[in-house]
Amino acid sequence: MTEAMLVSNVVLWVLVIVLALVVLALARQVGVLHERVAPAGALMPTTGPKVGELTEPLPLTDINGASLTVGGPDNAGMHSLVMFISPTCPVCKSLVPTAKSLAGSESNRLQLVFASDGDKLEQHQAYARDLDLGNYHYVLSEKLGMTYEVSKLPFAILIGADGTLESKGLVNTREHLESLIEAMDSGIATLQDYVGLVQHEHDNSVKEKAS
């Protein structure tokens, strides 16, 4: 009886160790997958202006009366990251500090603009003060949202210094925002483009080994 219990305990410990190793292996694969998709994670819609198209300059005035232009070539050679937010969007509020941090690290080549719509100017001014947006343009423009067919928030677009739409999409996480910044360096605008590039490199590698 004692020997049977001993054997069963040994078997159970072996199973526990095997299961632990399996879990660790799965966790490692999840980490690898996360690293592979991180460069291009913004959730891009299929409607609106297409990535690669030249944007039209849209003259605007921010909530403090300052003039700016969104779209078209930038004379200062700066990229523009436009983030569409709303006082009623809790996710927007949580991501604004992230957008400010990312823009700060790229301040020599990126200007950050916040955009919304609505007729209650005082509400947006209070919202901007609450989020400490005094150093950034904050525009109220229904036309801007319609131009880029923004239907869900938070949404962001990246316009190159030459006026080209480099990337766009829903940005629910820090990784999504970072993927737009990554587009400036890698030229990869979407997750689909990234997967296609990886598949193309894999196919070429297979062909080279076979030849």
N, C-alpha and C positions, 0 to 999 in steps of 0.2 A: 504493500500500500504506500509506504514511504517512498519507495523507488518510483512508483507511478506518479506521485505528486511532484517529485523532483524533476522527472522528465517533462511533465506538463509545464512546470514553471520555466524550465529551460526553453521549451518550444515557444511559450508566450513571450519571453524576453527576446528571442530571435525575431519573432514577428514584429515586436515593437521597434526593434532596431531597423528592420527592413522598411517599415512604414515611415520611420523618421528620415531615412535616407531618400525615400521616394518624395517626401514632402520637400526636403531640401533641394532635390533636383528640379522639382516643379517650380519652386520659388526662384531658382536661378534662371530657368527658362523665361519666367514672367519678367524678370529684370532685364534679360537680354532683349525681349520683345519690346519693352518700354523704351529702351535706349534706341532701338531701331526706328520707332515711329515718332520719337520726340521731335526731330527736326522739322516736321511739317504736320502739325496737329490741328490747325484751325479748321473748323467745320464749315466748309465752303458751300454756299447755295448755288444752284444752277441758273438762277435768274439774275438779271441785272447786267451791268458792264462786265466784260470778260477780262480775265487777267491777260496782260500783254497789250491791251488796247490803250490808246492815248486818251487821257481824260481831258475834258473841257474845263477851262478855268471858270470858277464860280465866285464872283465877288460877294463878300459877306461882311457883316458887322457883328462883333461879339457883344455880350451883355453889358460890357463896360464902354461901348461906343467906339472901340478900336476897329480899324478896317483890316481885312485880310482876304486872301484868295485861296480857295481850296481847289486843287486840280491844275493841270497845265504845268509847263516847265517852271522851275523855281530859279530865279536869278541868282540866288545865293548858293545854289547847288545842294540844297537840303532835301532830304526825303521828308514826307509828311505822313504821320500816323494819326488817323482820325478815329477816335473812339466814340461811338454813339451810346449815350447813357440816358438815364431818366431818374428823377427823384423817387419814383415809385418802384425802382428795380433794386432789390437787395443785393443781387449778385454784382451789379454794376458798382455799388458802393464798396464792396469788398475788393474789387479788382482795380479800382482807381489808384490806390497806393502802388500796386504792382506796375501799372502803366507808367506812373511817374518815375518809379525806380529804374525801369528799363530805358525810358527816355533820357533820364539823367546820365546813365552809363554810355549813351550814344549821343550826347548833347552836341558833339562837333559835326554831326551829319544828320540828325533827326530832330524834327520839331513835332511836338505833340499838341493835338487840337481835340477838344471835347465838343460833342455836338448833341443836340436834343431838339425837341419841338414843344409846342404848347404856348398859350397866350398869357400865362401868369409869370411875367418877368420876375416879380419879387420872389416867387418860390424858387426859381432857378438861381437867382442871386444868393439867396440864403443857402441853397444846396452847395453852390460853389464855395461859399465861405466855410461851410461845415467841412468840406473836403480839402480846404486850403488850396484852391486852384487859382490863386491870384497871379501866379506867374505863367499861366497858360490861357490861350484863347478858349472861350466857351461860347459857342454860337447856338442860337435858336433859329433853325431853318427847316421848315417842312420840305422845301425844294431840295435841299441837300440829301435828306433821307430818301426822297422819291427818286432822285437821280441814281442812287446806288441801290435802290429797291430794298431798303432796310425794313424787315418785317418783324424781327425778333431782337431782343437785347440781352446782354451787351454784344455789340457788333463793331468790328474794326476794319478799316481799309488802310493799305499801305500804298502810297503814291511815290514813285521814284522822282529823283531830281529832274529827270527829263519829261515828267508828266505822265509816264506810263503807270498803269495800275499793276503793281507788282504782286499784291496778294490781298485777300479779303476773307471774312468769315465770322461766324459766331465765336466768341471768345469767353468761354465759361470758366477757364482755369488759367493759371500762370503759364502752363505749357502751351496753351493756345496762343497767348500773346507772344511768347518767346518764338513761336514758329513764324510769326509775321516778321519779327526782327531777323530771324534766320534767313528769310527770303532775300534780304538785302545782300547777304554774303554768298549763299549757295545757289540762288536762282530757282530754288524749289518752292513753288507757291502752295502746293496742296499735298495731302497725304497720297492721293492717287498718283501724282507725278513722282513722288518719292518711291512708291512701290514699283512703278513702271521703270524707273531708273535702276533700282536694285535688280529687277528681273532682267533688264537689258544687259547689265554687267555680268549677271550670272550666266545668261545664254552665251555671251561672247567668251566667257571663261571656259565653258563647256566645249565650244567650237574649237578654241585654241588647243585644248588638251586632246581633242579627237583628231586634229590635223597633224 
